[in-house]
């Protein structure tokens, strides 16, 4: 599949919103059939990894292995995650990481790898530079993420030394998501709470650093919050 941007005439308005708020939604990023194909390929993919942290240490467990844990082991993991979330930064979701190196993307050649290559094309870089005003951006890194019932990402600001992140993005690939299901991208700012409900074929962009979180997906939700996420970075 050859990805392409959907035609648009709202770039100036998007840039104005980003400049005034520090975040914006680029709706209808792709032709819908391309977004559908990307979502479908990720739902079929068998290489998902369960990812969670314990302080600074990140654990990545093949989903097949994680599902093979007995009830006691799974409960121990979940209790440790909940305890850490009460005390500090914590996350738990699923991921398929995409290599930054283009040769590695070409070699593996999943559809998500092709989408990452598309995100680094001249057309997409030109659009995102125009919207964010970050003229030096020359890399978009990427990973697929899946938030199922119980998954969350607690509050943080994405500012990591040496990464040169200018903005973060989330490309939503879930249709019909409801606010009461959780999985909301929120920007806490005192009593003024702003953010986004997951939406299909939309790119949410926000400046780095900015405090944000993904709220926990409710225990009774059967749908999965599917997206491609990453950062606009300056290398070199």
Order of alpha helices (4+ residues) and beta strands (2+ residues): alpha-beta-alpha-beta-beta-alpha-alpha-beta-alpha-alpha-alpha-beta-beta-beta-beta-beta-beta-beta-beta-beta
